[in-house]
Amino acid sequence: MIEKELNLESYTFVDKIKIVEKQEPEKPYIDNDLKGSLANLQFTDLSEYISESPVIRKSFMSDKWDSKIEILIKNNWYGFSENNVYIEYYKFVNKLQTYSSLNNKLSINYLNEKILLWIINVYINKKSESDLIQYLDELISNDVKEITFYYPILNLQIEQPFKIGNVQITYFEKKYFDNLLNKIHGENPTKEKIELFDKTYRNYQGRVFIAINVTAENKKGEEISFEKACLVTDIIKLLSPTIGFPDWKCSTDLDKRIPFESEFLTIDKDNKYGFSISKSANNNHFEISAKMQKDFTPMLSLFSQILSYEEKIEIEKTIIKSIKFFSKSLSENDLHLRISQLIMIIESIFLLETENYKMEKKCKRRMCDLLYKNDGLKKQKLFDVLTNMYEIRHSMTHKSIRKYIEQKKLREFQVNIIETITRLISLRPKIDTMKILIENLDK
């Protein structure tokens, strides 16, 4: 019944299509068409690679705070007759994505484009060769495939590949690229071909990657795999030296999330052409040896459970949110700001949304009871550390005073937060909500 209703609704958009613009003949490129900084940029002419397939363009609708999609077919740009229709259309596509066979296979951007292309073809041909759902099923059979996405992770070296759940942390060996060179250029490539190959591919040799298998259309696969790669990276950062040595700069992260190099230019005041370039790199390396892998096995086994979470219950959402925020905090080199962020993490765990009275007292007591309820000495030690962290946070946030930070206490605080997260993972099978956890701690 749902499929039939979706098919019927899709046809209502056909009559709302129109030719929005005629494609003008290509004008020859003239240098003075560009102005300002654009006129000074170097460019490469790629016109010979223009595809013959339908061209898609997107532009913002300022009155709707959204974008519209238009498609070029045989010198005509097609789109909806009114901007309001795009809002209706996007709502329809979102509803369609919840359809069971599409949700985890096709991205919303892919659906926005492909469904509009189907609607335009029905408009042009005055008929449809297949209903929308059948058309999408055909796309799934053609475009959905198993792909392994490899995301480079900066400033991480490993002695041997290992896994966190079903995600592999690995690297490409020299032999792989030697074989690839042979496959592309044959057994006796020219010097020029070797140089081009090395420039294009060799920089990936020996770099560490997070490898994730996904069965989906390419855009959806990238969306799913990148989200998981981010979470795996956040877990790896919880093993970094920054936990034990808070002032050690944590530069380990996905290549997509951190600039590896940065630069700035200087010109001497009295020398117009005293042009110099200064470059720096985030290169604090974190090396995981085979022995460290073995030592980390129990923790990695526990953390691997997180990758299977569907985030349907509150405690799962809290665990994942805490890991992501903690990972981000470890990259904060201002330790006073990091302490403020770490306190936000424990308050999001140990305080209910409605609580706004004696928050520090409740948070400290609940965390101590969760970790060391039956160990008085450790409980008092943690309580003293929390008191010190709160004092530092309070002085900086409310008085702009930066109190001295004892590295030992900050290290203990960071370790205690990891212990809190691992305890929540262990409690997950028994506890669904944070309210139940807090009620148990308050007994």
Summary of the structure (lengths in Angstrom):
residues: 443
radius of gyration: 27.9
end to end distance: 50.4
largest distance: 81.8
contacts: 1205
relative contact order: 0.08
helix: 53%
strand: 17%
